[in-house]
């Protein structure tokens, strides 16, 4: 059974965060993009997907921590 490696990158819609997501995606990681701007995050995920990266955008406010 092959293990899928998944990473969560915050600030992944531009700059260093985006480039990190792109490079890890090319290496075969599944990328979860955390962004403050829903529209820009969606656009970044679409660019990564177009570049053959398995990427998903996590909309702001949808990944709240839970109480233990």
C-alpha positions as a printed Julia matrix, in Angstrom:
68×3 Matrix{Float64}:
   0.0    0.0     0.0
   1.39   3.38   -1.02
   1.2    6.17    1.54
  -0.04   9.56    0.38
   1.87  12.46    1.89
  -0.22  15.53    2.58
   0.96  18.99    3.63
  -0.93  22.06    4.8
   0.67  25.29    3.7
  -0.61  28.63    4.99
  -0.17  31.72    2.86
  -0.02  29.47   -0.18
  -1.69  31.82   -2.63
   1.47  33.82   -3.4
   5.19  34.18   -2.87
   7.18  31.65   -0.88
   4.06  29.77    0.24
   2.88  29.27   -3.34
   6.3   28.22   -4.59
   6.68  25.78   -1.69
   3.28  24.3    -2.54
   4.21  24.01   -6.21
   7.54  22.31   -5.57
   6.16  19.86   -3.02
   3.25  19.13   -5.35
   5.62  18.31   -8.2
   7.36  15.9    -5.8
   4.05  14.05   -5.32
   2.67  15.56   -2.12
  -1.03  16.39   -1.82
  -1.27  20.11   -1.03
  -3.87  21.75    1.21
  -3.79  25.52    0.73
  -4.7   27.67    3.71
  -5.39  31.3     2.79
  -7.15  34.33    4.26
  -8.61  35.37    0.91
 -11.09  32.82   -0.46
 -10.91  34.07   -4.05
  -7.11  34.23   -4.23
  -6.82  30.81   -2.57
  -9.17  29.28   -5.12
  -7.2   30.85   -7.96
  -3.9   29.54   -6.56
  -5.33  26.03   -6.21
  -6.58  26.18   -9.81
  -3.1   27.2   -11.03
  -1.53  24.32   -9.13
  -4.07  21.83  -10.45
  -3.4   23.07  -13.98
   0.29  22.33  -13.32
  -0.64  18.7   -12.45
  -0.41  19.2    -8.67
  -2.97  17.5    -6.42
  -4.12  20.62   -4.55
  -7.17  21.6    -2.51
  -8.08  25.01   -1.15
  -9.33  25.27    2.44
 -11.67  28.27    2.54
 -11.12  30.72    5.41
 -13.06  29.93    8.57
 -13.76  26.32    7.56
 -10.88  24.77    9.45
 -11.57  25.81   13.01
  -9.73  24.01   15.82
 -11.81  21.75   18.03
 -11.73  21.55   21.82
  -9.94  18.48   23.2
